[in-house]
């Protein structure tokens, strides 16, 4: 069985208290434990210790990032987490520098990761409807998909030499929320990939 670090990246606002992301984190924690996996849960809004987070990433076989999509990316509090934790991990805990060597200073940028064999999964909640993705006629995303939008986050994990599990996305969660439907889809996703 696997060791799974679940990160709740939600940042609370009066109009978005985080109940959906919190419920998905709770569901993942309970489901994965019931399957015999060991879990650790970190809620970024509650604060964190940089050294403990580095140890959590080294401990985990899989990192499950649960996050709302705020302005086409992660909340600022998780970006701060990345800036603090991931930068501190550049000394060997997450990566040995940026992968380049003196004998080839222009080659292999990003290939210095130390978390080989570990995986990650993005679980995202969108206000956007599913139909706004992968359709060239749709205004905003112009035919792009969820993983296109989250390419920078995928590259962050690749920088550590981690491999992706398929992304989960819950759509239209504010204007046309159907939480029970999303919980069912998430449960099926966890069953398929864990």
C-alpha positions, 0 to 999 in steps of 0.5 A: 500500500502507498503513503499518500500526502493530501494537500488542501490548498483552498484559501477561504473567502466569504464567498468560498468557504472551502466546503467542497474542497474540504469534503473532497479531501475528507473523502480522499482521506477516508477512502484511501485509508479504507483501502489500506493506504497511509495518509497525511493531510495538510491544510495550507490555510491552517499553516505549515512547517517548512521542514515538516512539509519537506519530510512529508514530500519525501515520505509520500509515494503520492501527493494528491493536491486538492485545490480550487482554481482561482484566476486560472491557477492555485490560490495565493496561499498555496503559491506561497507554500510552494515558494517557501517549501519547494525553494527550501527543497532545492538542497536535495530534499526535492531536487539537486539544483536545476539539473544542469551541469558545468560540462553542459550548462544549457542542457537538461534544465529541470532534470535534477529532481530527487523524487523519482518513482513518486507520483502526484495527482491534481484534483481541481474545482472549477467555476467553469463548466466542463463544456468550456474546455476542449472546444475551439469555439469556446471563448476563454480556453480556445480548445485547450483542456484542463491539463493545458491550463495546469501545465505550470503545475505539472512542470513543478512536479516534473521538476522533482522527477514525479510522474502524474496520475490522471487529473480529476476536475469538478466543474461549474461548482458555484453557479450550477453545483451538483456536489453529489454528482461530483462526489460520485465521480471523485469516488470512481476516480480514486477507485480507478487510480489508487 
